[in-house]
Amino acid sequence: MGRSYSKLRPEVIDDLKRLTGYTAQELHQKYSEFLTFHPSGKMEQSEFVEMYQTLFPKGDAQKFALLTFNSFDKNGDGGVDFKEFICALYITSRGKVQEKLDWAFNLYDIDGNGFITREECLEIISAIHCMMDVKSESPQSMTDKIFSQLDKNMDGRVSKEEFIEGSSANPSIISILSKTQDR
């Protein structure tokens, strides 16, 4: 989808309906809105950072925005096209808890090797602290707590299975993830 299209092709609509559960009408509307703000058909990294800065004006959202942008940019081409955007929007707003946990794991697994290291966790937690302007518990302390809860085999890294199992067993996490899920 690297190019800008005036309308979505039928095969793209069918694929996105299958992936997201959005109706064809919803997809056309969201695509039109996307093109209004991104006429090239891609959201650039700087636009994504600017959007996050607007959403979180009290803190510094740049680092978290860059990490999130990279998780949205599935093909690694430096831009988020409509398909990447709508799939991420679906997961974060309408997705099932399992889909949200998969997405969160991939966000934390910065290098994409299938494991979350303490360094990756600390980087995400630090970025969230900056974005939310958190002054309470330190990122290091939070990272230590996360690892004590999730790293069951104590190998210094959290696998996807450990992440999903540990997060699924935490009522607070499930409550947060369920609040944005359409029923």
DAQUI-V481397 format. One record per backbone hydrogen bond with DSSP energy under -0.5 kcal/mol. NH is the residue of the N-H (numbers start at 0). CO is the residue of the C=O. If there is no record, write none. Layout:
nh->NH co->CO
nh->NH co->CO
This chain:
nh->11 co->8
nh->12 co->8
nh->13 co->9
nh->14 co->10
nh->15 co->11
nh->16 co->12
nh->17 co->13
nh->18 co->14
nh->19 co->15
nh->20 co->16
nh->26 co->22
nh->27 co->23
nh->28 co->24
nh->29 co->25
nh->30 co->26
nh->31 co->27
nh->32 co->28
nh->33 co->29
nh->34 co->30
nh->35 co->31
nh->36 co->32
nh->37 co->33
nh->40 co->37
nh->42 co->79
nh->43 co->41
nh->44 co->77
nh->47 co->43
nh->48 co->44
nh->49 co->45
nh->50 co->46
nh->51 co->47
nh->52 co->48
nh->53 co->49
nh->54 co->50
nh->55 co->51
nh->56 co->53
nh->58 co->55
nh->59 co->129
nh->60 co->58
nh->64 co->60
nh->65 co->61
nh->66 co->62
nh->67 co->63
nh->68 co->64
nh->69 co->65
nh->70 co->66
nh->71 co->67
nh->72 co->68
nh->73 co->71
nh->75 co->72
nh->79 co->42
nh->80 co->78
nh->81 co->40
nh->84 co->80
nh->85 co->81
nh->86 co->82
nh->87 co->83
nh->88 co->84
nh->89 co->85
nh->90 co->86
nh->91 co->87
nh->92 co->88
nh->93 co->89
nh->94 co->89
nh->99 co->95
nh->100 co->96
nh->101 co->97
nh->102 co->98
nh->103 co->99
nh->104 co->100
nh->105 co->101
nh->106 co->102
nh->107 co->103
nh->108 co->104
nh->109 co->107
nh->111 co->108
nh->115 co->157
nh->116 co->114
nh->117 co->155
nh->120 co->116
nh->121 co->117
nh->122 co->118
nh->123 co->119
nh->124 co->120
nh->125 co->121
nh->126 co->122
nh->127 co->123
nh->128 co->124
nh->129 co->125
nh->130 co->126
nh->131 co->127
nh->132 co->128
nh->133 co->128
nh->141 co->137
nh->142 co->138
nh->143 co->139
nh->144 co->140
nh->145 co->141
nh->146 co->142
nh->147 co->143
nh->148 co->144
nh->149 co->145
nh->150 co->146
nh->151 co->149
nh->153 co->150
nh->157 co->115
nh->158 co->156
nh->159 co->113
nh->162 co->158
nh->163 co->159
nh->164 co->160
nh->165 co->161
nh->166 co->162
nh->167 co->163
nh->168 co->164
nh->169 co->166
nh->170 co->168
nh->173 co->169
nh->174 co->170
nh->175 co->171
nh->176 co->172
nh->177 co->173
nh->178 co->174
nh->179 co->175
nh->180 co->177
